Amino acid sequence: MLKVVSPDSISHQDVPSHLDEIARLGARRMLIEALDVEVSDYIARHKAAVNEAGHRLVVRNGVGKARSVTLGSGAVELKAPRVNDQRPGEKFTSMVLPPYLRKSPKVESLLPLLYLKGLSTNAFEGALRDFLGEGTLGLSPASIVKLKKTWEAEFSLWEKRAITKRYAYCFADGVNVAVRLGEDKKICLLVLIGVTEDGEKELLAVHPGYRESKDSWGFVLNSLIARGLKPPFVCIGDGALGFWAALRAAPGFEKCEEQRCWVHKIANVLDKLPKRLQKDAKELLHEMMRSASLASCEKVRDEFEKLYQDKFPKAVHCLKKDWAELTTFFHYPAAHWLHLRTTNPIESSFATVKLRTSVTRGAGSATTATTMAFKLLSECQKRWHKINVPEELKNLFAGVVYKDGIVVTTPSTHQEAAAG
């Protein structure tokens, strides 16, 4: 007798596990097929290689031992086909499944990302087993310990590398990070990001400094200069005096222009106003920042001064004291203004660093904090937006002058920096 089953009576609880199993089996089948095609192609390419008896020198040789490989869809077990290559000095090596590979590159990159984004090392095995299934070899706290040592060695080499590229702009900022070990409970990580001639943003330096002192920033700049860094046209940063004092003292950087970060400046100005006025004041400050010309920007500034000078002189003074440095961006291509007005690449990237340190209640040491920041910023660098209209950078390096974001024909002050 045929029994009709109502759709409402079907349990969906097992569907996800069934789907995961299908994905795992599908991945295993595709991997086996890819390995088989790879071996067949290798043997076909060398079918002309024969010995004196006319027997082929490159033939199949069964399969290897069963191996568990962790993929994005989970752990699969398979036996890779083997090749007997009797040609002198030749050996078949699979590109699909290299020898000793136990984790796919995607899973390998998942480990540092999960750690850096806050997952405790003790939680790795349980968390990843839930997603990838049993047999997730190498996904243990010990793996992270090894990774951290690898990162430290990688960072040590990176901070000694030669600087061969030219950079048009540099972003500078210092971010306080908590540490659990040592006398100081916080360190200030000094970060520099440069914009290359092609418009790409690249991490230039990460250094644990003493607050944002002139000496600490001086060490960073002098190290970069010794390794080949040429002065950019303009540096973007907040009002921390240490960086600017070090910049002025750096050999060859005397003519590098300064651009204050508008995000920091707006926050500082609003802090000197009562909350009831901050909304309107913020709109005026944003209008200044987004003005199409220096003249229109100054017009809004004068309006701001009339409104707040009498009752809140500190707010007006805070805005005006760095005015020349706040408006440097008007001397550069208008397409680049969005990037030049703030140190956002550093601020947004360090949100992840702060997440990790808040989860772990601080990095273990200054070395750990610096290495962790380096790895996180290196990951973030892959997603940093290229500067708008990078072709304009060629004009800057050629000595072209801009006024209110538009090219003018007067002699260039940039030319000296480009030749520096």
Contacts in CASP RR format, 6 or more apart in sequence:
PFRMAT RR
TARGET T0000
AUTHOR 0000-0000-0000
METHOD contacts of the structure
MODEL  1
MLKVVSPDSISHQDVPSHLDEIARLGARRMLIEALDVEVSDYIARHKAAV
NEAGHRLVVRNGVGKARSVTLGSGAVELKAPRVNDQRPGEKFTSMVLPPY
LRKSPKVESLLPLLYLKGLSTNAFEGALRDFLGEGTLGLSPASIVKLKKT
WEAEFSLWEKRAITKRYAYCFADGVNVAVRLGEDKKICLLVLIGVTEDGE
KELLAVHPGYRESKDSWGFVLNSLIARGLKPPFVCIGDGALGFWAALRAA
PGFEKCEEQRCWVHKIANVLDKLPKRLQKDAKELLHEMMRSASLASCEKV
RDEFEKLYQDKFPKAVHCLKKDWAELTTFFHYPAAHWLHLRTTNPIESSF
ATVKLRTSVTRGAGSATTATTMAFKLLSECQKRWHKINVPEELKNLFAGV
VYKDGIVVTTPSTHQEAAAG
20 73 0 8 1.000
20 74 0 8 1.000
23 73 0 8 1.000
23 74 0 8 1.000
24 73 0 8 1.000
24 74 0 8 1.000
24 75 0 8 1.000
24 76 0 8 1.000
26 73 0 8 1.000
27 71 0 8 1.000
27 72 0 8 1.000
27 73 0 8 1.000
27 74 0 8 1.000
27 76 0 8 1.000
28 76 0 8 1.000
28 77 0 8 1.000
28 78 0 8 1.000
31 69 0 8 1.000
31 71 0 8 1.000
31 76 0 8 1.000
31 78 0 8 1.000
31 96 0 8 1.000
31 97 0 8 1.000
32 78 0 8 1.000
34 96 0 8 1.000
35 78 0 8 1.000
35 80 0 8 1.000
35 81 0 8 1.000
35 94 0 8 1.000
35 96 0 8 1.000
35 97 0 8 1.000
36 81 0 8 1.000
38 94 0 8 1.000
38 95 0 8 1.000
38 96 0 8 1.000
39 60 0 8 1.000
39 81 0 8 1.000
39 83 0 8 1.000
39 92 0 8 1.000
39 94 0 8 1.000
42 58 0 8 1.000
42 83 0 8 1.000
42 92 0 8 1.000
43 56 0 8 1.000
43 58 0 8 1.000
43 59 0 8 1.000
43 60 0 8 1.000
43 83 0 8 1.000
46 57 0 8 1.000
46 58 0 8 1.000
46 85 0 8 1.000
46 87 0 8 1.000
47 56 0 8 1.000
47 58 0 8 1.000
49 56 0 8 1.000
49 57 0 8 1.000
49 58 0 8 1.000
49 87 0 8 1.000
50 56 0 8 1.000
50 57 0 8 1.000
51 57 0 8 1.000
51 86 0 8 1.000
57 85 0 8 1.000
57 86 0 8 1.000
57 87 0 8 1.000
58 83 0 8 1.000
58 84 0 8 1.000
58 85 0 8 1.000
58 86 0 8 1.000
58 87 0 8 1.000
58 92 0 8 1.000
59 83 0 8 1.000
59 84 0 8 1.000
60 81 0 8 1.000
60 82 0 8 1.000
60 83 0 8 1.000
60 84 0 8 1.000
61 82 0 8 1.000
61 83 0 8 1.000
61 84 0 8 1.000
62 81 0 8 1.000
62 82 0 8 1.000
63 79 0 8 1.000
63 80 0 8 1.000
63 81 0 8 1.000
63 82 0 8 1.000
64 79 0 8 1.000
64 80 0 8 1.000
64 81 0 8 1.000
64 82 0 8 1.000
65 79 0 8 1.000
66 77 0 8 1.000
66 78 0 8 1.000
66 79 0 8 1.000
67 77 0 8 1.000
67 78 0 8 1.000
67 79 0 8 1.000
67 80 0 8 1.000
67 102 0 8 1.000
68 75 0 8 1.000
68 76 0 8 1.000
68 77 0 8 1.000
68 102 0 8 1.000
68 135 0 8 1.000
68 137 0 8 1.000
69 75 0 8 1.000
69 76 0 8 1.000
69 77 0 8 1.000
69 78 0 8 1.000
69 97 0 8 1.000
69 101 0 8 1.000
69 102 0 8 1.000
69 103 0 8 1.000
69 104 0 8 1.000
70 102 0 8 1.000
70 103 0 8 1.000
70 104 0 8 1.000
70 107 0 8 1.000
70 132 0 8 1.000
70 135 0 8 1.000
70 136 0 8 1.000
70 137 0 8 1.000
70 138 0 8 1.000
70 139 0 8 1.000
71 104 0 8 1.000
71 106 0 8 1.000
71 107 0 8 1.000
71 132 0 8 1.000
72 104 0 8 1.000
72 106 0 8 1.000
72 107 0 8 1.000
72 132 0 8 1.000
74 131 0 8 1.000
74 132 0 8 1.000
74 133 0 8 1.000
74 136 0 8 1.000
75 132 0 8 1.000
75 133 0 8 1.000
75 134 0 8 1.000
75 135 0 8 1.000
75 136 0 8 1.000
75 137 0 8 1.000
80 94 0 8 1.000
80 97 0 8 1.000
82 92 0 8 1.000
83 92 0 8 1.000
85 91 0 8 1.000
85 92 0 8 1.000
93 99 0 8 1.000
102 137 0 8 1.000
102 138 0 8 1.000
103 137 0 8 1.000
103 138 0 8 1.000
103 139 0 8 1.000
107 132 0 8 1.000
107 139 0 8 1.000
111 124 0 8 1.000
111 139 0 8 1.000
111 143 0 8 1.000
111 144 0 8 1.000
111 147 0 8 1.000
112 147 0 8 1.000
112 151 0 8 1.000
112 375 0 8 1.000
112 379 0 8 1.000
113 379 0 8 1.000
114 124 0 8 1.000
114 127 0 8 1.000
114 128 0 8 1.000
115 121 0 8 1.000
115 124 0 8 1.000
115 144 0 8 1.000
115 147 0 8 1.000
115 356 0 8 1.000
116 352 0 8 1.000
116 356 0 8 1.000
116 372 0 8 1.000
116 375 0 8 1.000
116 376 0 8 1.000
116 379 0 8 1.000
117 352 0 8 1.000
117 355 0 8 1.000
117 356 0 8 1.000
118 355 0 8 1.000
118 356 0 8 1.000
118 359 0 8 1.000
118 360 0 8 1.000
119 127 0 8 1.000
120 359 0 8 1.000
120 360 0 8 1.000
121 141 0 8 1.000
121 144 0 8 1.000
121 145 0 8 1.000
122 141 0 8 1.000
124 139 0 8 1.000
124 140 0 8 1.000
124 141 0 8 1.000
124 143 0 8 1.000
124 144 0 8 1.000
125 136 0 8 1.000
125 139 0 8 1.000
125 140 0 8 1.000
125 141 0 8 1.000
128 136 0 8 1.000
128 139 0 8 1.000
129 135 0 8 1.000
129 136 0 8 1.000
129 139 0 8 1.000
132 139 0 8 1.000
148 368 0 8 1.000
148 371 0 8 1.000
151 371 0 8 1.000
151 372 0 8 1.000
151 374 0 8 1.000
151 375 0 8 1.000
152 367 0 8 1.000
152 371 0 8 1.000
155 206 0 8 1.000
155 370 0 8 1.000
155 371 0 8 1.000
155 374 0 8 1.000
155 375 0 8 1.000
158 374 0 8 1.000
159 205 0 8 1.000
159 206 0 8 1.000
159 207 0 8 1.000
159 223 0 8 1.000
160 227 0 8 1.000
161 227 0 8 1.000
162 227 0 8 1.000
162 228 0 8 1.000
163 204 0 8 1.000
163 224 0 8 1.000
163 227 0 8 1.000
163 228 0 8 1.000
163 229 0 8 1.000
164 228 0 8 1.000
165 196 0 8 1.000
165 197 0 8 1.000
165 202 0 8 1.000
166 196 0 8 1.000
166 197 0 8 1.000
166 230 0 8 1.000
166 397 0 8 1.000
167 194 0 8 1.000
167 195 0 8 1.000
167 196 0 8 1.000
167 197 0 8 1.000
167 202 0 8 1.000
167 204 0 8 1.000
167 229 0 8 1.000
167 230 0 8 1.000
167 232 0 8 1.000
168 195 0 8 1.000
168 196 0 8 1.000
168 197 0 8 1.000
168 199 0 8 1.000
168 232 0 8 1.000
168 233 0 8 1.000
168 393 0 8 1.000
168 396 0 8 1.000
168 397 0 8 1.000
169 194 0 8 1.000
169 195 0 8 1.000
169 232 0 8 1.000
169 233 0 8 1.000
169 234 0 8 1.000
169 235 0 8 1.000
169 236 0 8 1.000
169 336 0 8 1.000
169 339 0 8 1.000
169 340 0 8 1.000
169 387 0 8 1.000
170 192 0 8 1.000
170 193 0 8 1.000
170 194 0 8 1.000
170 195 0 8 1.000
170 204 0 8 1.000
170 232 0 8 1.000
170 234 0 8 1.000
170 235 0 8 1.000
170 236 0 8 1.000
171 192 0 8 1.000
171 193 0 8 1.000
171 194 0 8 1.000
171 201 0 8 1.000
171 235 0 8 1.000
171 236 0 8 1.000
171 237 0 8 1.000
171 343 0 8 1.000
171 345 0 8 1.000
171 346 0 8 1.000
172 190 0 8 1.000
172 191 0 8 1.000
172 192 0 8 1.000
172 217 0 8 1.000
172 235 0 8 1.000
172 236 0 8 1.000
172 237 0 8 1.000
172 243 0 8 1.000
172 343 0 8 1.000
172 346 0 8 1.000
173 190 0 8 1.000
173 191 0 8 1.000
173 237 0 8 1.000
173 238 0 8 1.000
173 261 0 8 1.000
173 343 0 8 1.000
173 346 0 8 1.000
173 347 0 8 1.000
174 188 0 8 1.000
174 189 0 8 1.000
174 190 0 8 1.000
174 191 0 8 1.000
174 212 0 8 1.000
174 240 0 8 1.000
174 346 0 8 1.000
175 188 0 8 1.000
175 189 0 8 1.000
175 191 0 8 1.000
175 346 0 8 1.000
175 350 0 8 1.000
175 353 0 8 1.000
175 354 0 8 1.000
175 373 0 8 1.000
176 186 0 8 1.000
176 187 0 8 1.000
176 188 0 8 1.000
176 189 0 8 1.000
177 186 0 8 1.000
177 187 0 8 1.000
177 188 0 8 1.000
177 189 0 8 1.000
177 353 0 8 1.000
177 354 0 8 1.000
177 357 0 8 1.000
177 362 0 8 1.000
177 363 0 8 1.000
177 369 0 8 1.000
177 373 0 8 1.000
178 185 0 8 1.000
178 186 0 8 1.000
178 357 0 8 1.000
178 361 0 8 1.000
178 362 0 8 1.000
178 363 0 8 1.000
179 185 0 8 1.000
179 186 0 8 1.000
179 187 0 8 1.000
179 362 0 8 1.000
179 363 0 8 1.000
179 364 0 8 1.000
179 365 0 8 1.000
179 366 0 8 1.000
179 368 0 8 1.000
179 369 0 8 1.000
180 361 0 8 1.000
180 362 0 8 1.000
180 363 0 8 1.000
180 364 0 8 1.000
180 365 0 8 1.000
181 364 0 8 1.000
181 365 0 8 1.000
182 365 0 8 1.000
182 366 0 8 1.000
184 366 0 8 1.000
187 208 0 8 1.000
187 209 0 8 1.000
187 366 0 8 1.000
187 369 0 8 1.000
187 370 0 8 1.000
188 208 0 8 1.000
188 209 0 8 1.000
188 210 0 8 1.000
188 211 0 8 1.000
188 212 0 8 1.000
188 216 0 8 1.000
189 206 0 8 1.000
189 207 0 8 1.000
189 208 0 8 1.000
189 209 0 8 1.000
189 350 0 8 1.000
189 353 0 8 1.000
189 369 0 8 1.000
189 370 0 8 1.000
189 373 0 8 1.000
190 205 0 8 1.000
190 206 0 8 1.000
190 207 0 8 1.000
190 208 0 8 1.000
190 209 0 8 1.000
190 212 0 8 1.000
190 216 0 8 1.000
190 217 0 8 1.000
190 220 0 8 1.000
190 243 0 8 1.000
191 203 0 8 1.000
191 205 0 8 1.000
191 206 0 8 1.000
191 346 0 8 1.000
191 350 0 8 1.000
191 373 0 8 1.000
191 377 0 8 1.000
192 203 0 8 1.000
192 204 0 8 1.000
192 205 0 8 1.000
192 220 0 8 1.000
192 224 0 8 1.000
193 201 0 8 1.000
193 202 0 8 1.000
193 203 0 8 1.000
193 204 0 8 1.000
193 345 0 8 1.000
193 346 0 8 1.000
193 384 0 8 1.000
194 201 0 8 1.000
194 202 0 8 1.000
194 203 0 8 1.000
194 204 0 8 1.000
194 232 0 8 1.000
195 201 0 8 1.000
195 202 0 8 1.000
195 232 0 8 1.000
195 339 0 8 1.000
195 387 0 8 1.000
195 393 0 8 1.000
196 202 0 8 1.000
197 393 0 8 1.000
197 394 0 8 1.000
197 397 0 8 1.000
198 386 0 8 1.000
198 390 0 8 1.000
198 393 0 8 1.000
199 386 0 8 1.000
199 387 0 8 1.000
199 390 0 8 1.000
199 393 0 8 1.000
200 384 0 8 1.000
200 386 0 8 1.000
200 387 0 8 1.000
201 345 0 8 1.000
201 381 0 8 1.000
201 384 0 8 1.000
201 385 0 8 1.000
201 386 0 8 1.000
201 387 0 8 1.000
202 381 0 8 1.000
203 374 0 8 1.000
203 377 0 8 1.000
203 378 0 8 1.000
203 381 0 8 1.000
204 224 0 8 1.000
204 229 0 8 1.000
205 220 0 8 1.000
205 223 0 8 1.000
205 224 0 8 1.000
206 370 0 8 1.000
206 373 0 8 1.000
206 374 0 8 1.000
206 377 0 8 1.000
207 216 0 8 1.000
207 219 0 8 1.000
207 220 0 8 1.000
207 223 0 8 1.000
207 370 0 8 1.000
208 366 0 8 1.000
208 367 0 8 1.000
208 369 0 8 1.000
208 370 0 8 1.000
209 216 0 8 1.000
209 219 0 8 1.000
210 216 0 8 1.000
212 240 0 8 1.000
212 242 0 8 1.000
212 243 0 8 1.000
213 242 0 8 1.000
214 241 0 8 1.000
214 242 0 8 1.000
214 245 0 8 1.000
214 246 0 8 1.000
214 249 0 8 1.000
215 246 0 8 1.000
216 242 0 8 1.000
216 246 0 8 1.000
217 242 0 8 1.000
217 243 0 8 1.000
217 245 0 8 1.000
217 246 0 8 1.000
217 247 0 8 1.000
218 246 0 8 1.000
218 249 0 8 1.000
218 250 0 8 1.000
220 246 0 8 1.000
221 229 0 8 1.000
221 246 0 8 1.000
221 247 0 8 1.000
221 250 0 8 1.000
221 253 0 8 1.000
222 250 0 8 1.000
225 250 0 8 1.000
225 251 0 8 1.000
225 252 0 8 1.000
225 253 0 8 1.000
230 420 0 8 1.000
231 250 0 8 1.000
231 252 0 8 1.000
231 253 0 8 1.000
231 255 0 8 1.000
231 256 0 8 1.000
231 417 0 8 1.000
231 420 0 8 1.000
232 256 0 8 1.000
232 417 0 8 1.000
233 256 0 8 1.000
233 257 0 8 1.000
233 332 0 8 1.000
233 396 0 8 1.000
233 414 0 8 1.000
233 417 0 8 1.000
233 418 0 8 1.000
234 256 0 8 1.000
234 257 0 8 1.000
234 258 0 8 1.000
234 259 0 8 1.000
234 328 0 8 1.000
234 329 0 8 1.000
234 332 0 8 1.000
234 340 0 8 1.000
235 243 0 8 1.000
235 247 0 8 1.000
235 256 0 8 1.000
235 257 0 8 1.000
235 258 0 8 1.000
235 259 0 8 1.000
236 259 0 8 1.000
236 260 0 8 1.000
236 261 0 8 1.000
236 340 0 8 1.000
236 341 0 8 1.000
236 342 0 8 1.000
236 343 0 8 1.000
237 243 0 8 1.000
237 258 0 8 1.000
237 259 0 8 1.000
237 260 0 8 1.000
237 261 0 8 1.000
237 264 0 8 1.000
237 343 0 8 1.000
238 260 0 8 1.000
238 261 0 8 1.000
238 264 0 8 1.000
238 265 0 8 1.000
238 343 0 8 1.000
239 260 0 8 1.000
239 261 0 8 1.000
239 264 0 8 1.000
239 265 0 8 1.000
239 322 0 8 1.000
244 258 0 8 1.000
247 253 0 8 1.000
247 256 0 8 1.000
247 258 0 8 1.000
248 254 0 8 1.000
252 420 0 8 1.000
255 413 0 8 1.000
255 416 0 8 1.000
255 417 0 8 1.000
256 417 0 8 1.000
257 328 0 8 1.000
257 331 0 8 1.000
258 325 0 8 1.000
258 328 0 8 1.000
259 325 0 8 1.000
259 326 0 8 1.000
259 328 0 8 1.000
259 329 0 8 1.000
259 340 0 8 1.000
259 341 0 8 1.000
260 322 0 8 1.000
260 325 0 8 1.000
260 326 0 8 1.000
260 328 0 8 1.000
261 341 0 8 1.000
261 342 0 8 1.000
261 343 0 8 1.000
262 285 0 8 1.000
262 289 0 8 1.000
262 326 0 8 1.000
262 341 0 8 1.000
262 342 0 8 1.000
263 341 0 8 1.000
263 342 0 8 1.000
263 343 0 8 1.000
263 344 0 8 1.000
263 347 0 8 1.000
264 343 0 8 1.000
265 285 0 8 1.000
265 318 0 8 1.000
265 319 0 8 1.000
265 322 0 8 1.000
265 326 0 8 1.000
266 282 0 8 1.000
266 285 0 8 1.000
266 286 0 8 1.000
266 289 0 8 1.000
268 318 0 8 1.000
269 281 0 8 1.000
269 285 0 8 1.000
269 315 0 8 1.000
269 318 0 8 1.000
269 319 0 8 1.000
270 278 0 8 1.000
270 281 0 8 1.000
270 282 0 8 1.000
270 285 0 8 1.000
270 315 0 8 1.000
272 312 0 8 1.000
272 314 0 8 1.000
272 315 0 8 1.000
272 318 0 8 1.000
273 281 0 8 1.000
273 308 0 8 1.000
273 312 0 8 1.000
273 315 0 8 1.000
277 308 0 8 1.000
277 312 0 8 1.000
281 304 0 8 1.000
281 307 0 8 1.000
281 308 0 8 1.000
281 315 0 8 1.000
284 300 0 8 1.000
284 303 0 8 1.000
284 304 0 8 1.000
284 307 0 8 1.000
285 304 0 8 1.000
285 319 0 8 1.000
287 300 0 8 1.000
288 297 0 8 1.000
288 300 0 8 1.000
288 301 0 8 1.000
288 304 0 8 1.000
289 297 0 8 1.000
289 341 0 8 1.000
291 297 0 8 1.000
291 300 0 8 1.000
292 404 0 8 1.000
293 330 0 8 1.000
293 404 0 8 1.000
294 327 0 8 1.000
294 330 0 8 1.000
294 404 0 8 1.000
297 327 0 8 1.000
297 330 0 8 1.000
301 319 0 8 1.000
301 320 0 8 1.000
301 323 0 8 1.000
304 316 0 8 1.000
304 319 0 8 1.000
305 316 0 8 1.000
305 319 0 8 1.000
305 320 0 8 1.000
308 315 0 8 1.000
308 316 0 8 1.000
309 316 0 8 1.000
328 340 0 8 1.000
329 336 0 8 1.000
329 337 0 8 1.000
329 340 0 8 1.000
329 341 0 8 1.000
330 403 0 8 1.000
330 404 0 8 1.000
330 405 0 8 1.000
331 401 0 8 1.000
331 402 0 8 1.000
331 403 0 8 1.000
331 405 0 8 1.000
332 340 0 8 1.000
332 396 0 8 1.000
332 402 0 8 1.000
332 405 0 8 1.000
333 389 0 8 1.000
333 392 0 8 1.000
333 395 0 8 1.000
333 396 0 8 1.000
333 402 0 8 1.000
333 405 0 8 1.000
334 402 0 8 1.000
334 404 0 8 1.000
334 405 0 8 1.000
334 406 0 8 1.000
335 387 0 8 1.000
335 388 0 8 1.000
335 389 0 8 1.000
335 392 0 8 1.000
336 387 0 8 1.000
336 388 0 8 1.000
336 389 0 8 1.000
336 392 0 8 1.000
337 405 0 8 1.000
338 388 0 8 1.000
339 387 0 8 1.000
339 388 0 8 1.000
345 380 0 8 1.000
345 384 0 8 1.000
348 380 0 8 1.000
349 376 0 8 1.000
349 377 0 8 1.000
349 380 0 8 1.000
350 373 0 8 1.000
352 376 0 8 1.000
352 380 0 8 1.000
353 372 0 8 1.000
353 373 0 8 1.000
353 376 0 8 1.000
356 363 0 8 1.000
356 372 0 8 1.000
356 376 0 8 1.000
357 363 0 8 1.000
357 369 0 8 1.000
362 369 0 8 1.000
363 369 0 8 1.000
363 372 0 8 1.000
387 393 0 8 1.000
395 402 0 8 1.000
395 407 0 8 1.000
396 414 0 8 1.000
396 418 0 8 1.000
397 414 0 8 1.000
397 418 0 8 1.000
398 418 0 8 1.000
399 412 0 8 1.000
399 414 0 8 1.000
399 415 0 8 1.000
399 418 0 8 1.000
400 407 0 8 1.000
400 412 0 8 1.000
400 414 0 8 1.000
401 407 0 8 1.000
401 408 0 8 1.000
401 409 0 8 1.000
401 410 0 8 1.000
401 411 0 8 1.000
401 412 0 8 1.000
401 413 0 8 1.000
401 414 0 8 1.000
402 408 0 8 1.000
END
